[in-house]
Amino acid sequence: MSKSKGARIVITLECCCRNLNNINKRKSGIFRYTSTKNRKNTPNRIELMKFCPNCNKHQKFKEIK
């Protein structure tokens, strides 16, 4: 029998720039990252600065359900 994963869960991070009308966008669409987090240490939704290839710069990515 294998051990359970514990408190770590897989989350999806979505770019916040999807609603903004940027002139220098390379392509339209929504870009998402997947990551893991510890549910016990961070019970709230997290926000990370990641690179968005749609706007070609670093943007804030928020956790979605």
C-alpha positions in Angstrom: 0.0 0.0 0.0 1.3 3.4 -0.8 1.2 6.4 1.5 -1.3 9.2 1.0 -0.1 12.5 -0.4 -1.1 14.3 2.7 -2.0 18.0 2.6 -0.4 18.8 -0.8 -3.0 19.5 -3.6 -2.7 20.5 -7.3 -3.8 24.0 -8.1 -4.3 26.0 -11.3 -2.9 29.5 -11.7 -4.5 31.9 -14.2 -3.2 35.2 -15.5 -4.9 38.4 -14.4 -4.1 40.1 -17.7 -6.9 38.3 -19.5 -9.4 41.2 -18.9 -7.0 44.0 -19.8 -6.7 45.4 -23.3 -3.0 45.5 -23.9 -1.8 46.8 -27.3 1.4 44.7 -27.3 -0.2 41.3 -26.9 1.4 38.5 -28.8 -1.8 36.4 -29.0 -5.2 36.3 -27.4 -6.3 33.7 -25.0 -5.9 32.6 -21.4 -2.6 31.2 -20.1 -2.5 28.9 -17.1 0.1 27.2 -14.9 -0.3 24.2 -12.7 1.5 23.9 -9.3 1.1 22.3 -5.9 0.6 23.9 -2.5 0.3 22.7 1.1 -3.2 23.2 2.2 -2.3 23.4 5.9 0.4 26.1 5.4 -1.5 28.2 2.9 -5.3 27.8 3.2 -6.0 31.0 1.3 -5.8 31.4 -2.5 -2.3 32.3 -3.6 -1.0 34.9 -6.1 2.4 34.5 -7.8 4.3 36.6 -10.2 4.9 34.4 -13.3 5.8 35.0 -17.0 2.8 35.4 -19.3 3.6 34.7 -22.9 0.4 36.4 -24.0 1.6 39.8 -22.8 5.3 39.0 -23.0 6.0 40.1 -19.4 5.7 39.1 -15.8 2.1 39.3 -14.5 0.3 38.3 -11.3 -1.3 34.8 -11.5 -4.1 34.0 -9.2 -5.3 30.6 -8.0 -8.6 29.5 -9.6 -11.0 26.8 -8.5 
